[in-house]
Amino acid sequence: MTHILFGVVLSLAFAFLNDNIIHLNLNLLVLIPIVIVYSTLPDVDISSSKARKAVNVLGLSVIIAGTLLNQKFMVLAVAFMLLAVQFLRHRKFIHSIRAMLIFSAPLLLLDFAYFSVAVVSYFSHLLLDKTVKF
């Protein structure tokens, strides 16, 4: 919960300090889930974390939907991701700037502002854990 609250505070501060984001009129229904997901995502490397459980549930849901929709590439990609997550070591790659940028990059397809909020939220987690690595 601490990571989420800090992510919300830091993201809101970032949004208010950045005129470009304020003028984009970010949709709070999209912004809040981004902050929640990205401020907790680095804990996906802990097998008992809520982030890991959420990734597993979401991943299995996508695999089922992809199978029903005959989306083989999507099913294989998500299955690989779920398998890879099982081998992550705590506070290694996932707790790095590279991982932050890689996981936030898909949001560039939506809007740079959403990407920015994801980066700030993810970074807030790293900052709280004091494990910022380049």
C-alpha positions in Angstrom: 0.0 0.0 0.0 2.9 2.3 0.8 4.2 2.0 -2.8 0.8 2.8 -4.2 0.4 5.9 -2.0 3.9 7.2 -2.8 3.3 6.5 -6.5 0.1 8.5 -6.4 1.7 11.4 -4.6 4.8 11.5 -6.8 2.7 11.1 -10.0 0.3 13.9 -9.0 3.2 16.2 -8.1 4.8 15.4 -11.4 1.6 16.1 -13.3 1.1 19.4 -11.6 4.6 20.5 -12.2 4.6 19.6 -15.8 2.4 21.9 -17.9 2.4 19.5 -20.9 0.6 16.8 -18.8 -1.8 19.2 -17.2 -3.0 20.5 -20.6 -3.5 17.0 -21.9 -6.4 16.5 -19.5 -5.4 13.0 -18.5 -8.3 10.6 -17.9 -8.3 9.7 -14.2 -9.9 6.3 -15.0 -6.8 5.5 -17.0 -4.3 7.4 -14.8 -5.1 5.7 -11.5 -4.8 2.1 -12.7 -1.4 3.1 -14.4 -0.2 4.5 -11.1 -1.3 1.4 -9.1 0.1 -1.1 -11.6 3.4 0.6 -12.2 4.1 1.5 -8.5 3.7 -2.1 -7.6 5.1 -3.8 -10.7 8.7 -4.2 -9.4 7.4 -6.6 -6.7 6.3 -9.1 -9.4 9.6 -10.8 -8.6 8.3 -11.9 -5.2 6.2 -15.1 -5.5 3.8 -14.2 -2.7 3.2 -10.6 -3.8 -0.1 -9.2 -5.0 1.7 -8.0 -8.1 2.7 -11.5 -9.0 -0.8 -12.9 -8.3 -2.3 -10.2 -10.4 0.1 -10.9 -13.3 -0.7 -14.6 -13.1 -4.4 -14.0 -13.2 -4.2 -11.5 -15.9 -1.8 -13.7 -17.9 -4.0 -16.8 -17.6 -7.1 -14.7 -18.6 -5.2 -13.4 -21.7 -4.1 -17.0 -22.6 -7.7 -18.2 -22.4 -9.1 -15.3 -24.4 -6.2 -15.6 -26.9 -6.9 -19.3 -27.3 -10.7 -18.7 -27.9 -9.8 -16.0 -30.4 -7.1 -18.2 -32.1 -4.4 -15.7 -31.3 -1.4 -18.1 -31.2 1.3 -15.4 -31.0 -0.4 -13.6 -28.1 -0.9 -16.9 -26.2 2.8 -17.9 -26.7 4.1 -14.4 -25.7 2.0 -14.3 -22.5 2.8 -17.9 -21.7 6.5 -17.1 -22.1 6.1 -14.0 -19.9 4.4 -16.0 -17.2 7.1 -18.6 -17.3 9.9 -16.0 -17.2 8.4 -14.3 -14.2 8.8 -17.5 -12.2 12.6 -17.2 -12.5 13.0 -13.6 -11.5 15.2 -12.9 -8.5 14.1 -10.2 -6.1 15.6 -6.8 -6.6 17.6 -7.7 -9.6 16.6 -6.8 -13.2 13.0 -5.8 -12.3 14.4 -3.2 -9.9 16.3 -1.3 -12.6 15.9 1.7 -14.8 16.1 -0.5 -17.9 13.1 -2.6 -16.7 11.2 0.6 -15.8 11.7 1.9 -19.4 10.9 -1.5 -21.0 7.7 -2.0 -19.1 6.6 1.6 -19.5 7.4 1.7 -23.3 4.1 0.2 -24.5 2.2 3.2 -23.0 4.0 5.4 -25.6 1.5 3.8 -28.0 -1.3 5.5 -26.0 0.2 8.8 -25.1 3.5 10.2 -23.9 1.8 11.5 -20.7 0.7 8.0 -19.7 4.2 6.8 -20.3 5.6 9.6 -18.1 3.2 8.7 -15.3 4.1 5.0 -15.5 7.8 5.9 -15.4 7.3 8.2 -12.3 5.2 5.5 -10.6 7.7 2.8 -11.3 10.6 5.0 -10.2 8.7 5.8 -7.0 8.8 2.1 -6.1 12.6 1.9 -6.8 13.1 5.1 -4.7 11.2 3.7 -1.8 13.2 0.4 -2.0 16.4 2.4 -2.4 17.5 0.1 -5.2 17.8 2.3 -8.2 20.2 0.6 -10.6 21.2 1.6 -14.1 
